[in-house]
């Protein structure tokens, strides 16, 4: 692992922790906005490491497209955010599922961009939806603590 990858992995690792915590916010929709903002900042920081020009609107669109491409079975995050509106039961379900979704999606976003930038890609040339879904599932296992072979990221 080269120094750029190591620095970018550290950014992903810390952002996964922040977004997992943000998933615990009890206010529906605000949790999603916070997670998206943290992911966008992570992407900006990774772009800086790889000396890739960062465009906020393009970054937002890519992150939105990646998250929107998740299947129904993995799209528990937005549902978990909205379900928090139901007193007690909804808040409990949201508190369990939203942190996992937040951390896993952050892990997926970070990992696919690191790989993309390592291969010389830019924000404008990004195309990795299938790989993102794979990394999202891997991230869910990491956040749940089931993947112990490697450090968190």
C-alpha positions, 0 to 999 in steps of 0.5 A, a space after each residue: 500500500 502506497 502513502 496516498 492509499 494509506 492516507 486515503 484509507 485513514 480518511 475513510 476509516 475516520 469518516 466511517 466512525 463519524 457516519 456510523 455515529 451520525 446514523 444514531 441521530 434521532 431526527 429523521 432526514 437530518 441524519 441522512 443530510 449529515 451522513 451525506 455531508 460527511 461523505 462529501 467531505 471525505 470525497 473532497 479530502 481523498 480528491 486532494 490526496 490524489 490531486 484530483 479536481 473536486 467538484 461539489 455538485 458532481 460529488 453529490 450526484 455520484 454519491 446520490 447515484 451510488 446510494 440510489 443504486 442499492 437494491 431494496 434489500 440493502 436500502 434500509 438506511 433511508 427507510 431507517 431514517 424515516 421510520 424513526 418518526 414512529 415513536 418507540 418501535 421506529 426509533 429502536 429500529 432506526 437506531 439499529 439499522 441507520 448506523 450500519 447503513 451509514 457506515 457501510 455506505 461510507 466505506 463503499 464510497 471511500 473504497 471505490 473512489 480510492 481504487 478509481 483514483 489509484 488507476 488514474 481516474 477523475 470525478 468526471 470519469 467515475 463508473 463503479 456502481 457494481 463495485 460500490 454495491 460489493 464494497 457496501 456489503 463488505 462495509 456492512 460486515 466491517 461495521 457490524 464487527 464480523 470482518 476481523 481479518 483486517 483493521 476496520 478499513 
